[in-house]
Amino acid sequence: MTALPTPSSPATAALFVRLQAFNLLPSQTLHPERAAAWFPEAATLGPLAAHPAAQRSLHKRWSQRLLERLGDDALPVADLAHPALPLALAAPELLARLVRDAGVLLLGRPLRRTILREQVLAAREGLGAEALHWARTGAAELHPGLDDAGPWLQQEHGAAHYAKAADQLGAGLLAQAWHDAPAPLRRRADWKLPPEADAAPLRAASGLDAAHARGLCLQLLARLDPQWLSSFPATR
């Protein structure tokens, strides 16, 4: 296995802790839908699974199975300067917020065109008042939004449907953002998203190539957590 370079500062050392987990313990950040499909036994473990020692043991076992699934792509990611790494290494909670914001951004044009009161109220309930306001005002500075969100919004405009559409589109944009990365990085990062995220139609929905999708996602990340983004050597 390729050795990782030695950390040169406390900030870099903290990143290496996250990078080591990304490389060696991918089950810890595996998307719940993938985890349910690949490790159905987790649902039968009961209270035992909540014990810290049991969790460590399970994740070591599951991660080994995931690394075997990678095959030749199981080589560790060792380059902290790769431009997709701030996205790929984001903690699940931050990644979920980024996915939602990316989806709201892509829905910006349809949301700005929405005038029926019941649809506006549903969008506000599903996405949140702050996100809806941003989509209808400042979001267009980053991306104008999709011309046609029909394949995702279709004819249904309930609150849950707006949230689902935003999360689908946002996950597709994130998958596109690292799609040109080396396979060891890309495949591990894909595992942090729902299974359908890397399907070609969803990745292509924004109309952006990987480099432009990545630039857009990094701008969104800078809004959400500038401190995390600035901890990467390439962004200082």
N, C-alpha and C positions, 0 to 999 in steps of 0.2 A: 504494500500500500504506500502511496506517495506521502512523504512527510510534509506536514504543514510548516510554513516558516515560523520563526520565533517572534512572538509579539514584541514590539519596540516601545510601548508605552502602556499605562494603565487603561486608557481608552481603547487601544487596540486589543489589549488583553481581554477586556469585557466582550468585545466583538468576537474574539476567538472562542469564548465559552459558548456563545450562540452558534457560531459556525461549527463547532465540534458536535453540538446536538443536532444541527441540520444534517451533518454528514453521517453521524453514527446512530442517532436515535430519532429517525424520521417519524416513528409512530407517535411521538409526543405531540406533534403538530398535524397529524393526519386529519383531513377533513372528516367530520362525523359520518357523512354518507359513505365515504370510502371505508372507514373503520367498521361500520355496521356490515358492509358487504364482505370485507376481507377477513374480519375477525368476529364472526357471529357468536363465538363462545363468550365474548365479553359480556353479553347480555345475561348470561347464566351464572356469573361469578358471585353476585350478591354483595354483601357487606365486605367480603374479603378483598375485593378490588379497591376499596377505599383505603386500605392500610398502606402507608408509604413504602414499606419493604416489599409488599406484594406488587405495588405499582411499578417499582423499579425493576423487579424481576420480569413482570409481564412486558414492559416496554423493551427490555433487552431482547426478550424472545421474539416479540412482534417485529422489532426493528431488524433483527437478523433475517427474518423472513422477507421483509421489504427489501433489504439489501440484496438478497438472493434473487428477488424479482428483477432488480436492476441489471443483473448480469454484468456485462462488460462496462456498463455505465455506473458501476458502484464506486469508481474512483472518487476520492474526496475532492470537494471544491476547496481550492487553496488560495485563490486570488481575491483578496479583499477589494481590489480596484475594479472588479467587473461592474459595469454600470447598473446591472439588474439586481445586484446583491442587496441594496437597501430594501428593495421590494420583497425579494425572496426570503430574507431573514427576518422580516417583520413578525412580531408576535401575533398569534392568531387573533387577539382582540383588535390590534391595530389594523391587521389585514382585513378584518371584517368591516371596519369603519371605512377603509380605503375602497373596498369593493362597493360598498353602498354609495359613497360619494362619486365614484367613477360611473356607476349606473345612473345616478341622479343627473350627472353631467350630460350623459348621452341622451337622457330623456328630456333635456332642457327645452329643445324646440317644441316637442309635443306638449310639454307642460305649459309653455308660454302661450300656446294656441288654445289651451283648455279654458273655456269660459262658462260652461254649464255649472251651475252652483253645486249640484250633487257630485260632479266629477272633481271639482276643486276641493270640496270637503273630503272626498275619498282620498285624494292625493295627499292632502294635509295629514289625514289620519295615518295613512300608510307610510309616508316618508318623513313626517314631522314638519312642523311649521317652519323651522329654521331652514331645513333642507329645501323645502318648496320655495321659500322666499329667495334663496340663493340660486336655485334653478331658473327662476323667472327674472332674476336681475343680473348678478355678477358672473354667473357660470359661463355665459356666452363669451366672456373674455378669454377663456381657455379653450372652449370647443363650442361650435354653434349648436350641437345636438343633432340627432338623427333626423333626416328628412321624413323618414317613415319608420315608426316604431310598431307598425301593425303586427309583424310576426310575433311580437312579445306582448303588446297590450291587447291586440285583437279587438273584440267588441266588448270586452269585460273591463270595467273600470272600478272595481271594488278596492277598498284599502289594501287588502292582502295582495291583490293582483299588482298594484303599483309597486309594493315592496318586493314582490317576487321578480317582476320585470327588471327593477333596478339592480337587484342582486345578480340576476342572470347576466345582464349586460355588463355590469361591473366586473364580474368574474371573467367574462370573455376578454375584456380589455386587459386585465392583469395577465391572463394566459398569453395574450398577444405580446405583451410588454417584455416577456422573457423568452418568447418562442425561438429567437435566434441565438439564445445562449447555448453553451456546450451542454450536451445531454445530461451529464451528472448534476448540473445546476437546474436545468429546465425540468427534468422529470421529478426531482425532489420538490421543487417549487409547485409543480402542478398538483402534487398530492395534497397541498394545503388548500386547494380549491375543490368545489364539487365536481363530480365525474364529467359532467357535460361541458365544463368550462373550456376545455381545449378542443372542442369540436370546431371544425373549420367555419361553419356559418356564424357561430357565436364570436369566435375570434375576429372574424372579418367584419362584424357588424359596424364597427366604428369607421371603417374605411381607411384605417391607418396601418402602415407597415409597423414592424416590431420596434424600430428605433423611435418613430414618432409616438407610438403608443406608450413606450417606456418614458419618453420625455414628459408626456402628459401625466402619467401616473406619478412621476417624481415631483411634478408641480403640485399635485394633490397631496402627496406625502409631506411636502414642505408646509402646506397649510395645516395638516393634522399634527405633525410631530417634527418640527424643524430640528430639535435637539438630536433625535434619532438619526435623521438624515445627515446632519453635520458631523456625526461620529465616524463617517466613512471617509477614508483618505481621499477618494476621488472627488468628494463634494466639498472639501475644505477650501 
